[in-house]
Amino acid sequence: MNKKEIQRSGDKELARRISALAKHNKVLAGRIQELAKENEELFKKIEEYERTIEAIEKPAQKEIVEQGLSVLKFRMATVLYAEIKGFSKISGETPSLGYMDDLDGLMREFDIIARKYNMRKVKTIGDTFMYAGGIPEKNSTNPVEVVLAAYEMSGHLEILKADNNRFNIWELRIGIHTGLVTAVLSGRNKNISEIKGDTVNVASRLGAACSKGKLTISVNTFELVKEFFTCDFNGRMPVKYTSDLTMYYVTGIRPDISENGGGLLPGSNFYTRLRLIQFTDIQEAVLDKMERELPGGLYYHNIKHTIDVITEVELIGWAEGVTEKEVLLLKTAALFHDAGHIESYDGHEEAGVRFARRVLKKYDYTNDELDTIEELIMATKMPPEPKNLLEEIICDSDLDYLGRSDFVPVSNLLYNELKERNMVGSIDEWNRLQIKFIRKHQYYTETARKLREVNKRRQIERLKKLTEKEEN
């Protein structure tokens, strides 16, 4: 095979990968729209039921207000309801003290597991208990974390059974549902004392209906965790005021993201995928801060540009064949690469690095990951001099507009930003500078060259026409 054939083969493979990615994104976008519509309809129904309940329970609500309690609503919380069965197996002739000590120890271990996954213990009554994820701090990862905690709880009990026959009397049933919950706050520190709503009721019904030793989740939770866990269909359960609820058993970790592909324990790829979901929480917080604190006159280096770069590093990253972890680092660096404008215009890259390190330590980014993110942010400093593929990807993404159809209006935004800071002369001078810059500029990645290089050359002709108009 000669060089041209190899090149054509590589082009076809790249085109195939980009096309497959585009189709996959289209399918996901369609499914997200469907789920959003379903959730919106569900929330409307829930609000109608809550208004009905409110009318019925006005005396109770009045009592809550009089006691100084308040409530908060969480649109996406995940409730774990579990029952430990086994008391009926303890006969009058059998010493029950040891079994009760075993149960207390088991419950303490469950509490430790719950805290590990940022879950709040809501209730314990005898052999039943309830935890909730996504409260009091909202997050996007709570469905996966709650199911993972339940999976770990179930696995812990099985290990105890294998080591000590006395634990064989205990059977664990767990039901999990994701949806809207109302949390009742009490006391001077406004701690959550109770959670209410259909989500709680459905979770408890799932727990009561599932077989012993099984972990049952609702279709709501399934849609949010199916990329992490293997699940089997488990029938449908009738639910008041709505259609039957589809149920699933969680049977293990997806082999492709499990440790050694065994499907029993989560592997490093599992947590990378979870952190990609967590990134949406980080992004929301950072973009919110940028919206509130970025100075005026940033017509180009603003939230829109940040989102554009985040989107582009993911597109180019997947097309260039980088790993999920590398995509995470690219997106994180893109999020912070211009956030330093909050602190200063000059040297904003260094300020962005400091900001990133402060924020990301709270999300357990390692020192090596923080170092890589710093290098990626600094690689966007003009003039760009990328030293590896990841730096090439973020540099190409940062200057993606040079090869886009909206180049002229975007270029004008940058001109207005620089003009306001007395960093550039007339629009004619700016256009001439742009012509020189584009002629010298090169995209580093093969993907960017294929997507943008042709349009980039056209920009020069467009700018020439603009400069000719200025001269006339």
C-alpha positions in Angstrom: 0.0 0.0 0.0 1.5 3.4 -1.1 1.5 6.6 0.9 -1.6 8.0 -1.0 -3.6 4.8 -0.3 -2.5 4.9 3.4 -3.6 8.5 3.6 -7.0 7.8 1.9 -7.5 4.9 4.3 -6.7 7.1 7.3 -9.1 9.8 6.0 -11.9 7.3 5.6 -11.3 5.9 9.1 -11.3 9.4 10.5 -14.4 10.3 8.6 -16.1 7.1 9.8 -15.2 7.9 13.5 -16.5 11.5 13.2 -19.7 10.3 11.5 -20.2 7.6 14.2 -19.6 10.2 16.9 -22.1 12.6 15.3 -24.7 9.9 15.0 -24.2 8.8 18.6 -24.5 12.4 19.8 -27.7 12.8 17.7 -29.2 9.7 19.3 -28.2 10.9 22.8 -29.6 14.4 22.2 -32.9 12.9 21.0 -33.1 10.6 24.1 -32.2 13.6 26.4 -35.1 15.6 24.8 -37.5 12.7 25.4 -36.4 12.3 29.0 -36.6 16.1 29.6 -40.2 16.1 28.2 -41.1 13.1 30.3 -39.6 14.7 33.4 -41.4 18.0 32.7 -44.8 16.1 32.4 -44.0 14.2 35.6 -43.1 17.3 37.5 -46.4 18.9 36.4 -48.3 15.9 37.7 -46.4 15.9 40.9 -47.1 19.6 41.4 -50.8 18.9 40.8 -50.8 16.1 43.4 -48.8 18.3 45.9 -51.4 21.1 45.5 -54.1 18.5 46.3 -52.2 17.2 49.2 -51.5 20.7 50.4 -55.2 21.5 50.5 -55.9 18.3 52.5 -52.9 18.8 54.9 -53.2 22.5 55.7 -53.4 21.9 59.5 -50.2 19.8 59.3 -48.4 22.5 57.3 -49.5 25.2 59.7 -48.0 23.1 62.5 -44.7 22.9 60.6 -44.5 26.7 60.2 -45.4 27.3 63.8 -42.6 25.0 65.0 -40.1 27.1 63.0 -39.5 24.4 60.3 -38.8 25.1 56.7 -38.7 23.0 53.5 -36.5 22.7 50.5 -37.3 20.9 47.2 -34.7 18.9 45.3 -35.6 18.1 41.7 -33.2 15.2 41.3 -32.5 13.2 44.5 -32.0 9.5 44.7 -33.6 7.6 47.6 -32.4 4.2 48.9 -34.9 2.3 50.9 -33.8 -1.0 52.4 -35.1 -3.8 54.7 -33.0 -6.3 56.5 -35.1 -9.5 57.0 -34.2 -12.2 59.4 -35.9 -11.7 62.8 -38.4 -14.4 62.1 -35.5 -16.9 61.9 -34.5 -16.2 65.5 -36.3 -18.7 67.7 -37.0 -18.4 71.4 -34.3 -21.0 72.0 -31.7 -19.1 70.1 -29.7 -16.4 71.9 -30.7 -13.2 70.1 -28.1 -10.9 71.7 -25.3 -12.0 69.3 -27.6 -11.5 66.3 -28.6 -8.0 67.4 -24.9 -7.1 67.8 -24.3 -8.4 64.3 -27.1 -6.3 63.0 -25.9 -3.2 64.8 -22.4 -3.7 63.3 -23.9 -4.2 59.9 -25.9 -1.0 60.1 -22.8 0.9 61.2 -20.9 -0.4 58.2 -23.8 0.7 56.0 -23.5 4.2 57.5 -19.8 4.3 56.6 -20.5 3.3 53.0 -23.3 5.9 52.7 -21.0 8.7 53.9 -18.3 7.5 51.4 -20.8 8.2 48.6 -22.1 11.6 50.0 -25.5 10.2 51.1 -27.6 11.5 53.9 -29.2 9.1 56.4 -32.8 10.0 56.7 -34.5 7.3 58.8 -34.0 4.1 60.6 -36.9 2.2 62.1 -36.1 -1.3 63.3 -35.0 -3.4 60.4 -35.7 -0.7 57.7 -33.5 2.3 56.8 -33.4 5.1 54.3 -30.6 7.2 52.7 -30.8 9.9 50.1 -28.2 11.2 47.6 -28.3 14.7 46.1 -29.2 16.4 49.3 -28.5 18.8 50.9 -25.9 19.6 48.2 -27.3 19.1 44.7 -25.2 17.1 42.3 -25.6 15.2 39.1 -23.7 12.1 40.2 -26.1 11.0 43.0 -28.0 8.3 41.0 -24.7 6.4 40.2 -23.3 7.0 43.7 -26.4 5.7 45.5 -26.6 2.6 43.3 -22.9 2.0 43.8 -23.4 2.3 47.6 -26.3 -0.1 47.6 -24.2 -2.5 45.5 -21.4 -2.2 48.0 -23.7 -2.8 51.0 -25.1 -5.9 49.4 -21.6 -7.2 48.6 -20.5 -6.5 52.2 -23.3 -8.6 53.6 -22.4 -11.5 51.2 -18.8 -11.3 52.4 -19.9 -11.5 56.0 -22.1 -14.5 55.2 -19.1 -16.3 53.6 -17.0 -15.7 56.7 -19.6 -16.4 59.4 -22.6 -18.6 59.1 -24.4 -16.6 61.7 -25.0 -13.8 59.1 -26.9 -16.2 56.9 -30.1 -15.4 58.7 -30.1 -11.8 57.3 -31.4 -11.0 53.9 -31.2 -7.5 52.3 -33.8 -6.0 50.1 -33.1 -2.6 48.5 -35.2 -0.3 46.3 -33.9 2.9 44.7 -35.8 5.6 42.9 -34.7 9.0 41.5 -37.0 12.1 41.4 -38.3 15.1 43.2 -38.1 15.2 47.1 -39.2 17.7 49.7 -36.8 18.0 52.6 -38.0 19.3 56.0 -35.4 21.4 57.8 -35.4 21.8 61.6 -33.4 23.3 64.4 -31.1 26.3 64.5 -28.7 24.8 61.9 -31.6 23.8 59.6 -30.6 20.2 59.4 -32.7 17.8 57.3 -35.0 15.9 59.6 -37.3 14.3 57.1 -37.9 13.9 53.4 -41.2 13.5 51.7 -42.8 13.0 48.3 -43.6 10.3 45.7 -39.9 9.5 45.3 -39.8 8.3 48.9 -43.0 6.3 48.5 -41.9 4.7 45.3 -38.4 3.7 46.7 -40.1 2.1 49.7 -42.5 0.1 47.5 -39.6 -1.0 45.3 -37.7 -2.2 48.4 -40.7 -4.0 49.8 -41.5 -5.6 46.4 -38.1 -6.9 45.4 -36.8 -10.4 46.1 -34.5 -11.1 49.0 -30.9 -10.3 48.3 -31.8 -8.2 45.3 -31.2 -4.6 44.4 -34.2 -3.1 42.5 -34.1 0.3 40.8 -36.9 2.3 39.0 -36.8 3.1 35.3 -35.9 6.7 36.3 -32.8 5.6 38.0 -32.0 3.0 35.3 -31.9 5.6 32.6 -29.3 7.5 34.7 -27.0 4.6 35.6 -27.3 2.2 32.7 -23.9 3.3 31.3 -22.3 2.0 34.6 -24.2 -1.1 35.7 -25.6 -4.2 34.1 -29.3 -4.5 34.7 -32.1 -7.0 34.1 -35.7 -6.2 33.5 -37.9 -7.0 36.5 -41.4 -6.3 35.5 -43.7 -3.4 36.2 -45.3 -2.1 39.4 -48.6 -0.2 39.5 -48.2 3.4 40.8 -51.0 5.7 41.8 -51.9 8.6 39.5 -49.6 7.5 36.8 -48.8 4.5 34.5 -47.1 1.3 35.7 -43.5 1.8 36.8 -40.8 -0.3 35.1 -38.3 -2.0 37.4 -34.8 -3.4 36.9 -32.5 -5.6 39.0 -28.9 -4.4 39.2 -26.7 -7.4 38.6 -23.2 -6.0 38.4 -20.7 -3.4 37.0 -20.5 -3.1 33.3 -17.5 -5.3 32.2 -15.9 -2.6 30.1 -15.5 -0.3 33.1 -15.0 -2.9 35.8 -11.8 -4.0 37.4 -10.1 -6.5 35.1 -13.3 -6.8 33.1 -14.8 -9.1 35.8 -18.0 -7.1 36.3 -17.7 -7.3 40.1 -15.8 -4.2 41.1 -15.6 -0.7 39.5 -12.4 0.0 37.6 -10.6 3.2 37.0 -12.7 3.8 33.8 -15.8 3.6 36.0 -14.7 6.5 38.1 -13.5 8.5 35.1 -16.9 8.2 33.5 -18.5 9.2 36.8 -16.2 12.3 36.9 -17.3 13.2 33.4 -20.8 13.5 34.9 -19.4 15.4 37.9 -17.8 17.8 35.5 -21.3 19.2 34.7 -21.6 20.3 38.4 -18.2 22.0 38.3 -19.0 23.6 35.0 -22.3 25.0 36.4 -20.6 26.5 39.4 -17.7 28.0 37.4 -19.9 29.5 34.7 -22.2 30.9 37.3 -19.3 32.6 39.0 -18.0 33.9 35.6 -21.4 35.3 34.8 -21.6 37.2 38.1 -18.0 38.3 38.3 -16.5 38.8 34.8 -15.8 42.5 34.1 -17.7 44.4 31.4 -16.4 44.7 27.9 -15.5 41.0 27.4 -17.3 40.6 24.1 -15.1 37.7 23.1 -13.5 36.2 26.2 -16.8 35.4 27.8 -19.0 32.4 28.8 -20.0 31.7 25.1 -16.4 31.3 24.1 -15.7 29.1 27.1 -18.6 26.8 26.1 -17.4 26.7 22.5 -13.9 25.6 23.6 -15.3 22.9 25.9 -17.5 21.6 23.1 -14.6 21.6 20.6 -12.0 19.9 22.8 -14.4 17.0 23.2 -15.2 16.8 19.5 -11.5 16.9 18.5 -10.4 14.8 21.4 -12.8 11.9 20.5 -11.9 12.2 16.8 -8.1 12.1 17.7 -8.7 8.9 19.7 -7.8 10.2 23.2 -9.0 8.4 26.3 -12.0 9.3 28.5 -9.7 10.6 31.2 -7.9 12.8 28.7 -11.2 14.2 27.5 -12.1 15.0 31.1 -8.8 16.9 31.6 -9.3 18.7 28.3 -12.8 19.8 29.2 -11.7 20.9 32.7 -8.8 23.0 31.3 -11.1 24.5 28.7 -13.6 25.5 31.5 -10.9 27.4 33.3 -8.7 28.6 30.5 -10.3 32.1 30.4 -11.9 32.1 33.9 -8.9 34.1 35.1 -10.3 37.2 33.4 -12.3 37.5 36.7 -9.0 38.5 38.3 -7.2 40.3 35.5 -7.0 40.7 31.7 -3.3 40.5 31.4 -1.9 37.2 32.7 -5.4 35.7 32.9 -4.0 32.2 32.1 -1.9 32.2 35.3 -5.0 33.5 37.2 -7.1 30.7 35.6 -4.6 28.1 36.8 -4.8 29.4 40.4 -8.6 29.4 40.3 -8.6 25.9 38.9 -6.4 24.5 41.6 -8.5 26.1 44.3 -11.8 24.6 42.9 -10.6 21.2 41.7 -9.0 20.1 45.0 -12.5 20.0 46.4 -13.3 17.4 43.7 -10.4 15.1 44.4 -8.3 15.9 41.3 -4.8 14.5 41.9 -1.7 16.6 41.8 -0.7 15.0 38.5 -4.1 15.9 37.0 -3.8 19.4 38.2 -0.3 19.8 36.7 -1.7 18.5 33.3 -4.6 21.0 33.5 -2.2 23.8 34.3 0.0 22.9 31.3 -3.1 22.8 29.0 -4.3 26.2 30.2 -0.9 27.8 29.7 -0.6 26.2 26.2 -3.4 28.6 25.1 -1.2 31.6 25.9 -0.3 33.5 22.7 1.6 32.6 20.7 0.6 29.0 21.1 3.4 26.4 21.3 1.9 23.0 22.1 4.2 20.3 23.1 1.9 17.2 22.9 -1.4 16.0 21.4 -3.6 17.3 24.3 -2.0 20.8 24.1 -2.5 20.7 20.3 -6.2 19.9 20.8 -6.9 22.8 23.2 -4.9 25.2 21.1 -6.9 24.2 18.0 -10.2 24.5 19.9 -9.3 27.9 21.3 -8.8 29.3 17.8 -11.5 27.2 16.2 -13.4 30.4 15.1 -10.7 31.1 12.5 -12.1 28.4 10.3 -15.8 28.9 11.1 -18.5 30.5 9.0 -19.1 33.1 11.7 -15.5 34.2 11.7 -16.2 37.9 10.8 -18.7 38.7 13.5 -16.6 36.8 16.1 -13.5 38.6 15.0 -15.4 41.9 15.3 -16.3 41.0 18.9 -12.6 40.5 19.7 -11.8 43.8 18.0 -14.3 45.6 20.1 -12.9 44.0 23.3 -9.4 45.0 22.4 -10.4 48.5 21.2 -12.1 49.2 24.5 -8.8 48.5 26.2 -6.8 50.6 23.8 -4.9 47.5 22.5 -5.7 48.0 18.8 -6.2 50.8 16.3 -8.8 51.1 13.5 -10.9 48.3 12.2 -8.9 48.4 9.0 -5.7 47.9 10.9 -7.3 45.1 12.8 -8.4 43.3 9.6 -4.9 43.6 8.2 -3.5 42.1 11.4 -6.0 39.3 11.1 -4.9 38.5 7.5 -1.2 38.3 8.7 -2.2 36.1 11.7 -4.3 33.7 9.6 -1.6 33.3 7.0 0.9 32.3 9.7 -1.5 30.2 11.7 -1.7 26.5 11.5 -4.0 24.0 13.0 -2.0 21.2 14.7 -4.4 18.3 14.8 -5.5 16.4 11.7 -9.1 16.7 12.7 -9.0 20.5 12.9 -7.2 20.7 9.6 -9.8 18.7 7.9 -12.7 20.6 9.6 -11.4 24.2 9.4 -8.4 24.7 7.1 -10.5 25.2 3.9 -12.7 27.8 5.6 -9.7 29.5 7.2 -8.2 30.2 3.7 -11.5 31.7 2.7 -11.4 34.1 5.6 -8.4 35.8 4.0 -10.4 36.6 0.9 -13.3 37.9 3.0 -10.9 40.1 5.0 -9.3 41.4 1.9 -12.7 42.5 0.5 -13.4 44.3 3.8 -10.0 46.2 3.7 -10.7 47.1 0.1 -14.0 48.7 1.1 -12.3 50.7 3.8 -9.8 52.0 1.2 -12.6 53.0 -1.1 
